[in-house]
């Protein structure tokens, strides 16, 4: 039996939150935000929003981290300081 993709993405989100916790300090603006979009039940997506100066460098690290854990990734660039890394799993 295969794992539920939402559960896998939830676990990945926890791992990202732990690995990049320096960018997610409580009571401060968060450079890294996490959301699981399950509007399409056949293809839920973990969205990691990077909002900071030099967002590319941090987005690269996050993208590599997710890919090492088996996620397929792509990026949405809204500006030099606003990048979203989208991750999906089978």
C-alpha positions, 0 to 999 in steps of 0.5 A: 500500500502506498503512502498518502501523498498528503502525509508524505508532504506533511512529513516533508514540511516538518523536515523543511521546518526543522532544517531551515528553522533559523529562517522561521523564528517565532514573533518575527517575519518568516523568510520561509513559509510552508503551505500544503495545497490540496485543492487538487486531491490527485496532486497535492503540493507543498509550497515553500515560500521564500521571501527575503533578499537573495532568495535564490540561494536559500531556494536552491538549498530548499530545492536540493533538500526536497529533491534529496528526499524524493520530491519533484520540484519546480519554482515560481519566481515572483521577484528577486526576493519572492520565490516559491518552491513547489514540491510534489510526490508520487 
